[in-house]
Amino acid sequence: MAKQKITLRVDGRPYQMTIDADKEEVYRLAERELNANISELRTLYANMSAQDLITIVALRYGINSIAISQENEMSGEDLQALDALSQRLDKHLNRLSSSKKG
């Protein structure tokens, strides 16, 4: 995969990165969203340092990422219920298939 160097600016500070060329749009969107969140917090907490604002934004992203991961995980009970449903569906389809043949 082709690599390219880009510079992202977070709160005005440049960060050079080497990324997969086809991922640039994702990086640019993340840069814009991050800076928008920092700006939003800056208006709410004008006395906070840039480092504190960036830390709060990072915590928000981390919390959201973990919440999404947990929502997407299935518990053992969920998997058992799906397995039982799958088995019932298979039995039903087999009965239908058998009745059509006979």
C-alpha positions as CSV (number, residue, x, y, z in Angstrom):
1,M,0.0,0.0,0.0
2,A,1.3,3.5,-0.9
3,K,2.4,5.6,2.0
4,Q,2.4,9.4,2.2
5,K,3.5,12.0,4.6
6,I,0.9,14.5,5.9
7,T,0.9,17.2,8.6
8,L,-2.1,17.4,10.9
9,R,-2.6,20.4,13.0
10,V,-4.1,19.9,16.4
11,D,-4.9,23.1,18.3
12,G,-2.5,24.9,15.9
13,R,0.4,22.5,16.5
14,P,1.8,20.5,13.6
15,Y,2.1,16.7,13.8
16,Q,3.8,15.0,10.9
17,M,2.7,11.4,10.1
18,T,3.2,8.8,7.5
19,I,0.0,7.1,6.6
20,D,-1.6,4.8,4.0
21,A,-2.5,7.1,1.1
22,D,-6.1,5.8,1.0
23,K,-6.7,6.8,4.7
24,E,-5.9,10.5,4.3
25,E,-9.6,11.5,4.3
26,V,-10.2,9.7,7.6
27,Y,-7.2,11.5,9.2
28,R,-8.3,14.9,7.9
29,L,-11.9,14.3,9.3
30,A,-10.4,13.3,12.6
31,E,-8.3,16.4,12.6
32,R,-11.3,18.7,12.0
33,E,-13.4,16.9,14.6
34,L,-10.7,17.1,17.2
35,N,-10.1,20.8,16.6
36,A,-13.9,21.5,16.7
37,N,-14.1,19.7,20.1
38,I,-11.1,21.6,21.4
39,S,-12.7,24.9,20.3
40,E,-16.0,24.0,21.9
41,L,-14.4,23.3,25.2
42,R,-12.2,26.4,25.0
43,T,-15.4,28.5,24.9
44,L,-16.8,26.7,27.9
45,Y,-13.5,26.6,29.9
46,A,-11.5,29.7,28.8
47,N,-9.1,29.3,31.8
48,M,-8.0,25.8,30.9
49,S,-4.6,25.1,29.3
50,A,-4.4,23.6,25.8
51,Q,-3.1,20.4,27.3
52,D,-6.1,20.1,29.6
53,L,-8.5,20.7,26.8
54,I,-6.8,18.1,24.6
55,T,-6.8,15.6,27.5
56,I,-10.6,16.1,28.1
57,V,-11.2,15.5,24.3
58,A,-9.0,12.4,24.4
59,L,-11.0,11.1,27.4
60,R,-14.3,11.7,25.6
61,Y,-13.1,9.8,22.6
62,G,-11.8,6.9,24.8
63,I,-15.1,6.7,26.7
64,N,-17.1,6.8,23.5
65,S,-14.9,4.1,21.9
66,I,-15.3,1.8,24.9
67,A,-19.0,2.4,25.1
68,I,-19.4,1.5,21.4
69,S,-17.3,-1.6,21.8
70,Q,-19.3,-2.8,24.8
71,E,-22.6,-2.2,22.9
72,N,-21.3,-4.3,20.1
73,E,-20.2,-7.2,22.2
74,M,-22.6,-10.0,22.7
75,S,-22.9,-11.7,26.1
76,G,-22.8,-15.4,26.4
77,E,-26.5,-15.4,27.0
78,D,-27.1,-13.5,23.8
79,L,-25.0,-16.0,21.9
80,Q,-26.8,-19.0,23.4
81,A,-30.2,-17.4,22.5
82,L,-29.0,-16.9,18.9
83,D,-27.7,-20.4,18.7
84,A,-31.0,-21.8,20.0
85,L,-33.0,-19.7,17.5
86,S,-30.7,-20.8,14.7
87,Q,-31.3,-24.5,15.6
88,R,-35.1,-24.0,15.7
89,L,-34.9,-22.3,12.3
90,D,-32.9,-25.1,10.9
91,K,-35.4,-27.7,12.2
92,H,-38.3,-25.7,10.7
93,L,-36.6,-25.3,7.3
94,N,-35.7,-29.0,7.3
95,R,-39.3,-29.9,8.0
96,L,-40.5,-27.7,5.2
97,S,-37.9,-29.1,2.8
98,S,-38.9,-32.7,3.7
99,S,-42.6,-32.0,3.3
100,K,-42.1,-30.5,-0.2
101,K,-40.1,-33.7,-1.3
102,G,-42.7,-36.1,-0.1
